[in-house]
Amino acid sequence: MKNLKNALFYFTVTGFFTALIYWVVGQGKNLEIGRKIIVQTTKNSQWNQFLDSLFHNLEHPLAVLLSQIITIIIIARFFGWIFRKIGQPSVIGEIIAGIFLGPSVVGMYFPEFSAALFPTESLGNLQFLSQIGLILFMFVIGMELDLKVLKNKANEAVVISHASIVIPFALGICLSYYVYHKFAPVGVEFLSFSLFMGIAMSITAFPVLARIVQERGIHKTRLGTIVITCAAADDITAWCLLAAVIAIVKAGSFVSSLYVIGLAFAYVLAMLFLVKPFLKRVGDLYSNNENLSKPVVAIFFLTLILSSFATEVIGIHALFGAFMTGAIMPDIVKFRNIFIEKVEDVAVILLLPLFFVFTGLRTEIGLINDPYLWKVTGFIILVAVVGKFVGSALAARFVGQNWKDSLTIGALMNTRGLMELVVLNIGYDLGVLTSEIFTMMVIMALVTTFMTGPALDLINFVFKKKDSPVTEMDVEVKKYKILVSFGNFEKGKSLLRVANSLVKKQKETSSITAMHLSVSDEMHGFNLEDYEKATFVPIYEESKVLNQEINTIFKTTTDIENDIADISKQGEYDLLLVGLGKSIFEGTFLGKVLGFTTRIINPDRLLDKITGKEGLFENSIFDDRTRQIIAKNKTPLGILIDNELQNTDKIFIPIFSTEDSFLVDYIQKFIFNNNSKINIVDVKNQIGNNFLIKNAIQSLEQNYPDNIALVSESQILKSFLIKQDLMIVSLESWKKLVESQSVWLSTLPSVLIIKP
């Protein structure tokens, strides 16, 4: 009755007001009398009007900007993926993506497309949006700086850091003496040109360096601490020096720049002694809150914007104000994490690639069209490497580091990356650098960043002492070794319970290692140790409950799937246990559409489609990460679908084929170590038809009569399934079970899928 009333009301209201609209529009025709109304009378006028409107919309500045962003993000992610695959920081790929979309490639070979995608009048919008991205990024960089490390290692770090700035700065000024006449813009003083050449040679990319240190597993070593501290000191010094250089360039002379520098000094004092205590007070008040209220977030973002505005007006660039705001944020890990999470994804994924492309649009490789120009480029690279690499290495050796560590510090400090592009763009905007010298310096930034990884590998090879990617490995070959790889602690605890049930009574001849790998792009150096400790606290607590000793491995990486496979292989583990994530593409038509489009955006999945490892329109029953682990791992693998697993006392194991015979070994381990009650389901009489499986199960029945029970397929009812703790099944049998849409799936307990 209620539904009928609602339907009547709906149709009455919509019908009445639709009729009213129609009547008013009809009456409105009378108002057109006496007005010159232009009516299209051609046959295709309506279609032509539609096309004209469509093309007009495509040329609207907002549509142009959105199409630019879509193209930039797709190309940047693709190039970033390629460079990650060859062991390079993704930022190099994103920079090259910018050059690719600029006049060096797309503009040269597809000029019409380039002109349509990047019309000259649209570049202003792209520049301002990229500058907003840079401001947010520098805010994050400031927050990631751990100023506490400077107090502990200040002496050595400051010596190495300042040497790594002064030496290349001096060499850059010397270089500018020889290239000023030919490459400096007309009307630019030698002082301004030489200072920018010097600062461009001196910069170090702290974010890229920190990622490399984390990925190579040296962040917890003494060397890692020193190099991170050096980079932090370098970052602070270089940005202060850059601010002074900008002030001198804008003022026109050193004497007149003193006013700007004095004002900048007053700004820094105000930030340190007025703004910082205020922000600390706010941070202390809200440090225990899980989420920050919008007024609190507004206070910090307003501080960021005001600080950037102040430094831009003073004349030392808005980026310095953003960096300074990040550096004085409350020294509370949780507090900084909240802001980094709010800002970083938008800045790094959405806005920062716009900066790379804007830089690429200014970079014309075609300008370097003469052997002489390539010689000059090579000489610039040589001066940059000698100044930063050799200067840092010699300073490190002087303060007492051995040659291996000194050269490693030199190689890492030579990384320039994104920060170099920031400096070069500032110089270009100020008119200090020409297009030719700008392009040469961009090439230098790419080469010095690209060479970091190979240089570190060469140093390790020469000194015959490569860093091990894992810690505290068991060397006893006879031990049954289980590696538990977990993403979140709840899954980690469930995986640990399964591992414990397999070795509980064999602790002398077995070991369990809990491993957590984190994507390095999502980690921040300032809270790495705290994050590691917090990650393993619940796992340690669970191990005490189980009375099980565990080893731990923590590592940051750019390729979790490959690292899991490498570590399990190098450690010679007998079983790898992982948790299963849920595929977002299951269950809906939209999910299938998204799943198909994701294969195009995700190059790993696209390659699997092309090579036939996965059907073109088929959605995997596993999430992407699990699917990659299965494909790349050679160690016996257990995948846990966790349904609040608390114990493994009641287990049922279906035998679907003769290939499931290896499950007998796991049956024996669960019975011996955990005294589990095992129900074995003979699906389609597979046990009876296979002599080996039949004999093995009969032997288990004789040895453990109270722990083994054969169950027919017809007995697997809902009442039976809800009493079980765990189902164990082979990988191939699980695929068949899912594909057949078995009625079991709706009532299953936790499931352990095993690949032999």
Residue, then its C-alpha position, 0 to 999 in steps of 0.5 A: m500500500k505504501n509503495l502504491k502511494n509513493a508511486l502515485f505521488y511520484f507520477t502526479v508531481t513529475g507529470f504536473f510539473t513537466a506539463l507546466i514546463y511545457w506550457v511555459v516554454g510554449q507561451g515563451k515563444n510569443l515573447e520572441i515576436g519583434r526580436k531578431i531570432i536567427v534560426q538555422t535552416t540548413k539540412n544538417s544544421q543541428w548536427n553541425q551545431f553539435l560538432d561545433s559545440l563539441f570542438h569548442n568545448l575541446e578547445h576550452p582552457l579547462a578541457v585542454l588542461l585536463s587532457q594535458i593532465i591525463t596524458i602526462i600522468i599516463i606517460a609519466r607512470f609508464f616511463g617510471w615503470i620502465f625505469r623501475k624495471i631496470g633498477q633506476p629511480s622512477v623519477i628519472g623515467e618521469i623526467i624523461a617522460g617530460i622530455f619525450l612529450g616536449p619538443s625533443v621527441v613529440g614536438m619534433y616528430f608530431p608537431e601538429f599533435s604537440a601544438a594541439l595538446f600544448p598550445t602556447e596560451s595553455l602553458g601559463n596554466l600548466q606552469f602555475l599548477s606545476q608550481i603549486g605541486l612543487i610547493l606541496f612537494m617542498f613542504v613534504i621534503g621539509m617534513e621528511l627531514d629528520l633534524k635530530v640526526l644532525k645533532n648526533k652526527a653533526n661534526e662529520a656530516v657538516v664537514i662532508s656536506h659543506a665540502s660537497i657543496v663548496i667544491p662543486f660550487a667553486l668548480g661551477i663558477c670556474l666553468s662559468y668563466y669559460v662558457y659565459h661568453k658563448f652561452a650566457p643570455v645577453g644582458v646577464e651579469f657574470l656574477s648572476f650567471s656564475l652563481f647559478m652555475g655554481i649552485a646547480m653543480s652543488i645540489t643533491a636530491f635528498p628524496v632520491l638519495a633517501r629512497i636509494v639508501q632504504e632500497r639497498g638496506i643500508h639505512k640502519t648501518r653507520l654508513g646509512t646514518i652518515v649519508i642521510t645526515c650529510a644529505a639533510a645538512d646539504d639540503i638545508t645549506a643548499w636551499c639557504l644558499l639558493a635563496a641568497v643567490i636568488a636575492i643577488v640575481k634579483a637585486g642586481s648586485f651583492v650590496s643591494s641584495l643585502y637588504v633582501i638577505g636581511l629581510a630573509f634572515a628576519y623571516v627565518l627568525a620569525m619562523l623559528f621563534l614565533v611560528k614554530p612554537f605556535l605550531k608545536r603548541v597546536g601539535d601537542l594539543y592534537s597529537n593524540n587524535e587519530n584524525l585532525s579536524k578541518p580547522v587544525v588542517a586549515i591552520f597548517f595549510l594557511t601557514l604554508i601558503l603565507s610562508s610561501f607568499a612571504t618568501e616570494v614577495i621577499g624575493i627568495h622564491a616561494l619554494f623556500g617558504a614551503f621547505m621552511t614550513g615543512a622543516i618547522m612542523p611539530d616534531i611528532v611522527k604521527f602528526r607529520n605522517i597525517f600531513i604527508e599522507k594528505v599532501e604527498d599523493v596529490a603532489v607526487i602523482l598528480l601535480l609533480p609530473l606536470f612540472f617534469v613535462f613543463t621542464g621537458l617543454r623547455t628542454e630541446i635536445g635538438l639544440i645540441n646539434d653540434p659536436y662542440l656542444w656535445k663536448v661542452t655537455g660532456f665537460i659539464i657532466l665531468v665537472a659535476v661528477v668531479g666536484k660532487f662525487v670526488g669532493s664528497a668522497l675525499a671529505a669523507r675519507f678525510v674525516g676517517q671513513n674507509w675508501k669503500d664507504s667514502l666512495t659510496i657517500g660520494a656516489l650517493m651525494n652525486t644524485r641530483g634528480l628532481m632538485e636539480l630541475v627545480v634550481l634550473n627552472i628557477g634560473y630559466d625563469l629569472g632569465v639567467l640560463t639560455s635554452e642551450i645551457f638549460t638543456m645541457m644542465v638537464i642532461m647532466a642531472l639525468v646522467t648523474t642521477f642515472m649513474t648512482g645505482p651502477a656506481l654503487d654496484l661497481i664500488n661493491f664489486v671492486f671491494k668484494k663486499k656486497d650488502s646482504p638484502v636480508t638480516e639474520m638468516d639461518v644457515e643450518v641446511k637441515k632446518y625446516k624454514i618458514l618465511v612469513s611475509f605479511g602486509n598488515f599485522e592482523k594477517g601477519k598474526s594469522l600467518l604466524r599461527v599457521a606457521n607455528s602449527l607446522v613446527k610447534k614440536q620441532k623447534e630445534t630443527s625449524s625456524i620461522t622468519a616474519m618479513h615485512l616489505s614496504v614500498s619505498d615511495e610510501m616510506h619516509g626516512f624520518n620515521l623509518e625506525d619507528y615504523e619498523k618497530a610498530t610493524f613488528v610489535p603485534i607479531y612479537e606479542e603473538s609469538k610470545v603467546l604461541n611461545q615461538e621464537i621468530n626472526t624478522i626482516f624489514k626492507t623497503t623496496t620498489d618491487i615487492e613481488n620480486d624481492i619476496a621471491d629473491i629473499s625466499k630463494q636466497g634464504e633457502y626457505d622450505l615454505l613461504l606463507v603470504g596473505l591474500g588481498k581481495s581483487i577489486f574486479e570481482g563480482t560486478f560488470l563495472g569491476k570487469v570493465l575496470g579490470f580490463t582497463t587496468r591491464i592497459i594502464n598496468p604494464d605488468r598485466l598487459l605483458d601477461k595478456i600479450t604473452g598468453k599467461e592470462g586471458l585477455f578478458e579474464n579477471s584473476i581470482f587473485d589480486d595483482r600482488t598475489r598473482q605476481i608472487i605466484a608467478k615469480n616464486k619458486t619456493p613452496l608457497g602457501i596463500l592464506i585467505d584469512n577468515e579470523l583464523q584463531n587456531t588450526d585444530k579442525i582442518f579439512i582437506p579435499i583431494f581433487s586429483t592425483e596432483d594433490s598427493f603432496l598435501v599428505d606431507y602437510i597433513q602429517k605436520f599438522i597432526f604431529n605438531n598441533n594434534s590437529k583433527i583432519n577430515i580428508v574429502d575424497v572428491k570423485n574417488q581420487i584417493g581410491n583410484n591412486f595407489l600412492i595417496k591411498n597407501a599414505i593416508q592408510s599409513l596416517e590412519q594407522n599411526y594417528p587413528d584419532n586424528i584422521a577421518l575420511v569424509s565423502e563429498s555428500q557430507i560436506l554440508k553447511s553444518f560441517l563447514i562452520k565447525q572447521d577452522l581451516m581448509i587446505v587445498s592445492l592451487e590448481s584445485w582451488k582454481k577449479l573450485v572457484e571456476s565451478q562456483s562450488v556451493w562450498l565457497s559461501t560457507l568456507p572457513s579460512v583457506l590455505i592454498i598451497k602451491p608445491 
